[in-house]
Each structure stands twice: as structure tokens, then as C-alpha cells.
Amino acid sequence: MAREIITDDVCFTKQAWEDYVYWQEHDSSQVDRINALIKDICKSPFTGIGRPEPLKSNLTGWWSRRIDREHRLVYRLFEAGVPRKGKERIDPTRFLQIASCRFHY
């Protein structure tokens, strides 16, 4: 049974993008793993590969998944109103935001 896609709108914080670019320049296997995690998160945000774990304290609302023993992908899902072309109302759209993809949180 195919899983429903929760979102395909992904945005990176500045730090997360710098992390991602670092991996592109230094270790393509890490990029492959990060891409696989993002793809899985878009289908199933809170279960799946990488041992999803909700974060606590000042990171409540954020989740992490293991890229490897040392590095974690930190992310959250959020909704924002996005105007749609030809519509007067604003539809809520779900986004995946990546906070980091290098080191621990």
C-alpha cells in the first residue's frame, strides 16, 4: 500500500543549507542518506528510517533522525497560510523545515 505524501515543500534554515553544502563537497554518501531521510520524512514524519525522536526542552516541536552515529537531521513540520492563484482565501500548506544536518542538536 502506497503511503500518502504529507508534504513535498522542504525548506532549509541557513545553517542547515550550509551543512548540506558541506556534505555535497565532502561526502556524497552523506548527501544520499540525507536525501533518503527527507524523502521518508515527507511520507511519514514521525516514523520510519533513522530512528525518529521528538526533541525536548527548547527544541520542543522539533524531531531528529540519525544520519549516522555522529550526525543528526533536525526537522519540524509546520503549516503556513499560502495564497493560491485564483482563490480569495488562503489555504494552509504544510512545510518540512530542516534546521541542521550535521553534528548533534
One Martini backbone bead per residue (centre of mass of N, CA, C, O) as a GRO file, in nm:
protein
  105
    1MET     BB    1   0.094   0.038   0.025
    2ALA     BB    2   0.072   0.358  -0.032
    3ARG     BB    3   0.193   0.650   0.080
    4GLU     BB    4   0.122   0.948   0.185
    5ILE     BB    5   0.190   1.270   0.112
    6ILE     BB    6   0.245   1.528   0.327
    7THR     BB    7   0.505   1.659   0.180
    8ASP     BB    8   0.710   1.877  -0.069
    9ASP     BB    9   0.789   2.114   0.125
   10VAL     BB   10   1.122   2.235   0.146
   11CYS     BB   11   1.321   2.384   0.410
   12PHE     BB   12   1.612   2.573   0.490
   13THR     BB   13   1.821   2.674   0.687
   14LYS     BB   14   2.112   2.821   0.680
   15GLN     BB   15   2.262   2.599   0.835
   16ALA     BB   16   2.152   2.354   0.680
   17TRP     BB   17   2.263   2.438   0.405
   18GLU     BB   18   2.560   2.438   0.488
   19ASP     BB   19   2.563   2.142   0.560
   20TYR     BB   20   2.478   2.031   0.282
   21VAL     BB   21   2.715   2.153   0.123
   22TYR     BB   22   2.934   2.013   0.274
   23TRP     BB   23   2.851   1.726   0.185
   24GLN     BB   24   2.880   1.774  -0.119
   25GLU     BB   25   3.200   1.832  -0.088
   26HIS     BB   26   3.280   1.559   0.116
   27ASP     BB   27   3.000   1.347   0.117
   28SER     BB   28   2.784   1.178  -0.082
   29SER     BB   29   2.665   0.965   0.116
   30GLN     BB   30   2.529   1.174   0.300
   31VAL     BB   31   2.340   1.291   0.091
   32ASP     BB   32   2.186   1.031   0.037
   33ARG     BB   33   2.083   0.997   0.326
   34ILE     BB   34   1.936   1.267   0.354
   35ASN     BB   35   1.745   1.226   0.115
   36ALA     BB   36   1.610   0.973   0.232
   37LEU     BB   37   1.501   1.108   0.486
   38ILE     BB   38   1.330   1.326   0.352
   39LYS     BB   39   1.150   1.137   0.192
   40ASP     BB   40   1.039   0.989   0.445
   41ILE     BB   41   0.925   1.235   0.594
   42CYS     BB   42   0.716   1.316   0.371
   43LYS     BB   43   0.552   1.046   0.434
   44SER     BB   44   0.675   1.002   0.755
   45PRO     BB   45   0.755   1.205   1.014
   46PHE     BB   46   0.738   0.982   1.290
   47THR     BB   47   0.838   0.750   1.102
   48GLY     BB   48   1.112   0.529   1.031
   49ILE     BB   49   1.401   0.617   0.936
   50GLY     BB   50   1.649   0.710   1.182
   51ARG     BB   51   1.509   0.723   1.449
   52PRO     BB   52   1.272   0.890   1.548
   53GLU     BB   53   1.286   1.198   1.761
   54PRO     BB   54   1.175   1.384   2.002
   55LEU     BB   55   1.227   1.689   2.123
   56LYS     BB   56   1.338   1.897   2.390
   57SER     BB   57   1.270   2.177   2.539
   58ASN     BB   58   1.382   2.418   2.318
   59LEU     BB   59   1.294   2.168   2.091
   60THR     BB   60   1.008   2.170   2.084
   61GLY     BB   61   0.873   2.025   1.775
   62TRP     BB   62   1.121   1.872   1.719
   63TRP     BB   63   1.320   1.648   1.517
   64SER     BB   64   1.511   1.339   1.487
   65ARG     BB   65   1.767   1.186   1.277
   66ARG     BB   66   1.980   0.944   1.170
   67ILE     BB   67   2.260   0.945   0.975
   68ASP     BB   68   2.459   0.870   1.208
   69ARG     BB   69   2.637   0.847   1.491
   70GLU     BB   70   2.701   1.175   1.479
   71HIS     BB   71   2.456   1.257   1.292
   72ARG     BB   72   2.177   1.493   1.247
   73LEU     BB   73   1.838   1.539   1.163
   74VAL     BB   74   1.666   1.846   1.190
   75TYR     BB   75   1.302   1.881   1.234
   76ARG     BB   76   0.987   2.021   1.098
   77LEU     BB   77   0.640   2.075   1.105
   78PHE     BB   78   0.444   2.320   0.920
   79GLU     BB   79   0.197   2.574   0.899
   80ALA     BB   80   0.091   2.785   0.621
   81GLY     BB   81  -0.027   3.052   0.462
   82VAL     BB   82  -0.123   3.019   0.111
   83PRO     BB   83  -0.170   3.168  -0.168
   84ARG     BB   84  -0.390   3.106  -0.434
   85LYS     BB   85  -0.444   3.099  -0.747
   86GLY     BB   86  -0.770   3.228  -0.784
   87LYS     BB   87  -0.795   3.282  -0.471
   88GLU     BB   88  -0.914   3.432  -0.178
   89ARG     BB   89  -0.810   3.224  -0.006
   90ILE     BB   90  -0.612   3.068   0.243
   91ASP     BB   91  -0.409   2.796   0.235
   92PRO     BB   92  -0.289   2.543   0.402
   93THR     BB   93   0.060   2.462   0.435
   94ARG     BB   94   0.295   2.210   0.441
   95PHE     BB   95   0.617   2.204   0.604
   96LEU     BB   96   0.961   2.130   0.576
   97GLN     BB   97   1.205   2.187   0.829
   98ILE     BB   98   1.553   2.237   0.825
   99ALA     BB   99   1.810   2.289   1.074
  100SER     BB  100   1.996   2.019   1.050
  101CYS     BB  101   2.293   1.797   0.907
  102ARG     BB  102   2.509   1.836   1.150
  103PHE     BB  103   2.557   1.685   1.401
  104HIS     BB  104   2.426   1.775   1.684
  105TYR     BB  105   2.183   1.953   1.872
   0.00000   0.00000   0.00000
